[in-house]
Amino acid sequence: MIQLEGVTKRYLTKKALDGISLQIEPGHIVGLIGSNGSGKSTTLKLIAGLLRPTRGTVLVDGEIANRRICRKVAYLSELDTYYSFFTVKQTVDLYEQTFIDFNRKKAEEMLDFMKLDRSQKVKHLSKGNRGRLKIVVTLAREVPFILMDEPLSGLDPMVRSSIIKGLISFIDLEKQTVILTTHELQEIEPLLDTVILIKNGVILERESVEDIRCNENLSLVDWMVEKYEQ
Amino acid sequence: MAQSFNPSVPIYLQLCERIKNKIIRGEIGMGERLPSVRDMAIDSSVNPNTVQRTYRELEDSGIVAKKRGQGTFVTEDPRILEKMREELKISHIRLFVSEMREMGYSSTEMLAGLKDYLDTKEEDQ
C-alpha cells in the first residue's frame, strides 16, 4: 500500500503539492490526471523516492520512500534516460545487472511482443520504439509498484495501442499495482480502476472509473472538465 | 480488434452485453469455454479487474459457470439461454416502442407498419 500524509512539496518558491493525503490499495491500475503543472509527476517522483517531501510523509508498504525504495518501485520517467549508444540488447543487459528483480525471460517475451530489434542502437530507434523499450525494461521488473509518467505521450496510435496491450498482458494485478499519469484519457479509460484528479497541487477528486460512468453518466474527459471548471 | 465503448455506460455491463449477443448469435456455443480473463482483457483492451466483474455478473445470472481450475463455461441449460433471448427481445421492443411513442405513433400504426415492413421484406427475399 502507498500512503501519503499531509505531503507538501515546494520547489524554491513554487508549491507543487499542497498538503495532500492519499492511500492507494494494491491490485489496481490508478490514473493520476490533471492539467500540466498540476503536480502529477511530482507525486510519482515522491513515491519513487526521487524527491523528498518538504513536509509530510510518503510510505510504500510502511517504509519511508527514499532512494532505496526502488527495490519495491519501478519508475518510468517521461524523459529518455538510457545510453543512446547502447543497443536494445545492451540496454536490457544493463537493467538486468542493475535490478535483482529483473525477469529476463519476461523482457525477452516483451521485446518480441513489441517487435523490437535487439541489435539496433537506441539512438537509431524511432521515438515510438524508444517508448516501447522503456515499457519493456520497466515492466520486466517484478516489483509490487509500477509508476509510469506519461507512458503514451507523443506516440502514434499504433504504439499507444501496443503499449496498452503490453500493460494488460504483462502486469500481474494479483501482485502488482500500477500508477500512471496521462492526458490520453479516452484511450486509458478502459484500463483504469480508479482516477485521482489533481489541480494546483491539491487532490480534487478520487473516484472509481466505472462509478463515474454509472452514477454521473460521464466519460472521463467530460468528468475531468466538469470538475476542473467547478 | 477492440471496439470502442459507450462513454456513459459502465464497461463491465457493455462487455456483458457483447458476450450475451455472441451467445445468442451462436458465436459462442452452449457449454463452450469463454476466453480467460487475461485474454479477454487483452483482446478488448480493458482492465482485467473489469473482465472479472463481467464474468461475475454473468455467473450471477446463471449464463456462465466457473469450473475450478478449468475456466468459465457457457451454461448448457437451454432454459437460461431461452430466457436471455426473450429478455433481449423485450428490451429491443421496449426501446423501439418508446422511441415511436415519442414521435407520436399509435399502437395500431406501429403494428400495421411493422406488418407491412415485414411483408414487403419477405417478398423481397
Interface residues (C-beta under 8 A of the other chain):
Chain A: G27 H28 I29 S161 I164 K165 I168 S169 L173 E189 P190 L191 L192 D193 V209 E210 R213 C214 N217 L218 S219 L220 D222
Chain B: A2 F5 P7 S8 V9 P10 I11 Y12 R38 A41 I42 S44 S45 V46 N47 P48 N49 T50 R53
